[in-house]
Amino acid sequence: MSATPLVSQVNSPIPKKSELIPPLLGASVAELTAWVQQQGQPAYRGKQLHEWIYQKGVRSLADISVFSKNWRAEVAAVPIGRSTLHYRSVAPDGTVKYLLQLADGLIVETVGIPSDKRLTVCVSTQVGCPMACDFCATGKGGYKRNLTRSEIVDQVLTVQEDFQQRVSHVVFMGMGEPLLNTESVLASLRSLNQDVGIGQRSLTVSTVGIPDRIRQLAQHNLQVTLAVSLHAPNQALREKLIPSAKPYPLEDLLAECREYVEITGRRVSFEYVLLAGVNDLPEHALQLAKCLRGFQSHVNLIPYNPIQEVDYKRPNRDRIDAFVKILQQQNTAVSVRYSRGLEADAACGQLRTSKSEF
């Protein structure tokens, strides 16, 4: 993987954060219209502002040429809510990883994943992650805070601008646990759908599983895809890999997933990271198939992407194929998702750990 440090931006001063004025990014046409009217401007300015933020990617109100100079000067302190590019890393397969510097100086990671007809963005929802999964680089780095709706939407606009291509899909699978930041996640889902123009069925929310949160998400009756990070077919092994799973029995998690399917009519995807000799044995595949029997679901097997902090290994191709074959024989829908950009710092959180020092 070739990595290109943006020296001029890395060494630039940390942007000042406006503590009292919330960023405009993430706001709807109606919200922006109400805001401009509060500033004594005509209502049509709201639609103009919406266009400049979401279609033209403006980063400062001072740059919106259709507004008068006097009014731009009056609202100069109001932030749009765009981040600063801290570091950009490009893999031979075209995958691009970004480290984005937020208004308070913290660093968050996002990924642009191009394919023949798609441009997918993997967004983060927290700075760090409190779930502390044993095999995860982000979890090893600790937790700082939740991201706001503007900070989540900004990641998508950043990738879209860099690729000069419309983003078609967004997966909430980056740093953090989305369902511990439900308010911002729901607000950003609305904005990505209605303001950026990405269909709900092209949005995926991933979760390790937080008691009652999947049920709460289902009540919103969205058409987004739910992806549950399972990683183990039994409670004992799951607790070893995911410490936060201890107070949340696997059977309760699966019960909530079944409710999600019943309420939304959408199948659930189960993410399962394959760890050599840990959760990739034939008996694990049989247990997994038994867990998922009887409701709409799909298993995404993810061969492990090693990190320095732990000794887990990626299973070989034969072991992966054998696991897939058992699931197929048990009539469990399954596919293998190989990570993109494997050459360096490919695991979520690795690039931030290695490149976020000033």
N, C-alpha and C positions, 0 to 999 in steps of 0.2 A: 504494500500500500504506500503510495506517495503522499506525504503530508506537507502542506504548504502553510507555514506560520504567517499570519498577517501582522508583521512586526509593528507597523505603524499603529495598528489598532490594539495590539497586545499591550503596548507601552503607553497608550493614551490614558488620560485620567479617568477615573470612575465617574460615570454620569451622575449628576445630582438628581436625587429622587424627590419628587413633589409629594410630601406626606399628606397634604390636605386635598389635593385635586386628583380624582381617579382618572386613569387613562381612558381615552375615547374608544380605543380598539376593543371590539367585542360588542359594542352598542349597536342596536338596530336602527333602521331608518326612523322609526317612531321616537326612539330615545334621543337620537341626534337632533331630530326636529324640535323636540321639547327643549333640548339644551340650547340650541341656537335662539329659540324664541325667548328663553330666559335671559339671554345676552342682548335682547332688544333687536334681534335680526329677524327678517321675514322667514316664514316657514319653509319656503323652497330652498333655503340655504342648507337645510337638513339633508335633503337628497343630494345636493352638491357635495356636501361634506362626506356623506356615505360613499359616493363614487370615488372621491379622492383618496379615501382611506383604503377601501377594499379593491378598487380596480387600478388605481394609479400608484398605490403603495406609498403615499406621502408619509414622511416621517416627522414633519413639523407643520403646525398651522401656519407658520410664517411663509411656507412654500406654496400655499394654495393661492394661485394668482387671481382667481375669480373673486376673492374676497378683498375688500378695501384694505389699504395699508394701515389705516387708523385702527380698524377692528382687529387686524392681525396683531398689531402692537399691543392691544388691550388684552388679548387672550394668549399672548406669547408663552406664558408660564404653564398653560394647559398641555399636558403630554398626550401625544397620540398613543404611546405605549409600545414603541418598537425597541428591540434589543440591539446590542452592538455585537458584531461578529468578532469573536475572540480567537477562533482557530477553525480551520477547514481541512479535512482530510479526505482524499479521494482514492478509492480502490480501483484496481484494473477493471472490475466488472461494472464500473460507473456509479456504484454506491458512494454517496457523499455523507460524511459525518460532520456535524457542526457543533462547536461549543459557542453558546450564546451568553453574553454578559448582560445580566439584568440591571435594572436601575439602581439596585442596592449593592452591586458589585459581585453578587453570587453568579455561579456558572451553571448552566443547564445544557443538556445534550439533546440533540435531535438528529434524525437521519432522513435523507432523501433516497428512495429506492426506485430507480427507473426500470421499466421493462418495455417490451415492444409497444404495448398500447396503454400503459399505466404509468403514473408517477405517484408512488405511495410515500406518505410521510409518517414516520414513527415519532410521536410526540411524547414528551415527559409531562407529568402532572404535579410532581413535587421536586424540590431540590434535595436529592438523596432519597432514601426510602427507610421507613421505620420497621419494615417487615423482617429484615435481617435473614433472608433466605440464605442457606449455608453455601450455595454454589454461585451466588450472584455478586458481581463486582459492585453494583450500586448499593446493595445492602451492606457491604463491607465498609462503605464510605460514610455511613451514618445518615442522619436526617436533619435538614435545616428548617424547611418550611414548605407550605403548600404554594403552588403557583396560582396566579389570578387568571381570570378568563382571558384578559389581554395577553398575558404571557404565554398562554397555550395557543391562542389564535396566531400570535406573532410567529411562532415556529413554522406554521404552515405557509404563511405569507413569505417568510424568509426563503424557504425551499422553492416556492413557486417563482420568486424573483430570480433566484440564482440559476435555476434550470431554464428560465424563460419558457415555461410550460405550465399549463394548468394542472394543479394537483387533482387526481381523480379519486384517491382513497386516503383515508387517515386511520391509523391504528394507535390507540392509546396504550402503547406497550413499552414506552421508554422508562425513564427514571420515575420511581414512585408507585404508589398504590392508588389508582384512580378513585376507588370507592371510599377512600379516606379524605377525598377532596370533592365530594359529590356536588356541592353548589357550583364551584368553578367548572367542573367537568360538564354538568348539564348546561350551564350558560355558554360554554365554548361549543358544545355540540349544536346548540341552537344557532349560534353565530356562523359556524362552519357550514351548516346546512342553508340557512336563509340569507346570510350576508356574503359568504364566499362562494356559495352555490354548489356544494358537494352533497349528493343525495344521501339520505339517512342510511340506506342499505350499503353505502360505501364507507361507513364509519364503524369502527370496531372498538369496543371498550373491554379492556382486559382487567382481570382481578384475581388475586390469590384467594379471595373469599373473606368477606367481613360479615359477621352475623347480622342478618336482617337487611343488609344493603342491596343484595340482588333482588330481594322481594320488593324493596322500595323502588329500585330502578324499574322493575316491571310495571309498577303502578303508573309510571309516566307513559307507558304504552308506545314507546319509540320503536322504530323499525331498524335500529342499529343492531349490529351483531354483538353478542356477549361471548367473550372468550375467557374461560376459567383456567387459571394455571393450576393444574392438578398435581403433576409430577410424581405421584405415587398412587398405587391402587388400594392401599390400606392405611388405616389411621396411624399405626406405629411408625411406619416408614415416612409418612407425610410429616409427622411431628419432628422427625430427625432432620428432614430437609428444610422444613418450614416451621420454625419455632412458634410462630403466631397461630399455627393450626391446632395447638394443644387444647384451647378452650372451645374449639369449633369442630365437633366430630364430622368426619367425612359424610356420614349418612345425613346429617343435617344440611350440609352444603349441597349435596345432591338433591335433597328434597326441595331446597330453594330453587335449584336449577330447573327441576321439573315444573315448579310453579311458574317460573319465567316462561317456559315453553307454552304452558296452558294459557297464560294471560296474553302473551304477545303473538303467539303463533310462529315465533322464530326459533330455529334450532340453536342449540348451544354448542360452541366449539370448545374443546378441551385441549389445552396446551400441555404437552408432556415432554419435558426435557429428558433425553435418554443419557443416563450416566452408566458407564461401563462397570458391570459387576455389582451395581447398586440397585437399579430399578428396571433393568433391561432383560431379565431372565424370563424363560417361557412361563413360569408360574405367575410372574407379574403381568404378563400379557393376558393370561386367562382371568386373573382377578380383575383387571381393568375392564375387560369385556363384560364380565358379570356385573360390575358396578354400573355400567352404562346401558344395560339391557332395558328396553321398554320405553324409551322416549327419544325424541329427535335430537341427535347429537352427531358430532364429527370430531375425530381425534387428529390433532396436528402433532406429529412426532418431531421433536427438534433435537438432533444430535448435538450433544454438549459442546459449547465453545469454551475451551479452557481459559482460566485466569490464573495469575501467579499465586494468589492468596490461598488456594486450596489444591488438593491433589486429585480431584475428580478427573476422569478421563473420558474421552469420546469413544463409544463402541465402534468396532470395525463394521464394514459394510455387511458382512455375512450376518452379524448379530442383529443389525438393524432390519435387514430383510426378513429374518426369522421372526422377529417381533411383529412386523407388518403382516406376515403370512398367517400367524395365529389369530390376530384380530380379524382379518378378512374371513378366515374359516369360521369365526364366531359371529359373522354378519355385522361387524362393527365398522362403520365408515371411517376410513383412515387415509391420511396422506403424510408424506415426509416433507418437512420444511427445512431445507438447508440454509444456514445463515449466509447472508450476503456480506462481502467485504471481509473475508476471513484472514487476510494477510497480517493485520496488526490491529490491536485495540478494538476488536470487533464486538466483544461482549458489551452489553449495555453498561455504561458507567466506566469502562476501562479508559476510554479516551479522556474523559473528564479527570480521572485520577492522575493520568500521566502528563496532562498538558495544561492544567488549570492553575498552576502556580504562577504568580506574577514575578 
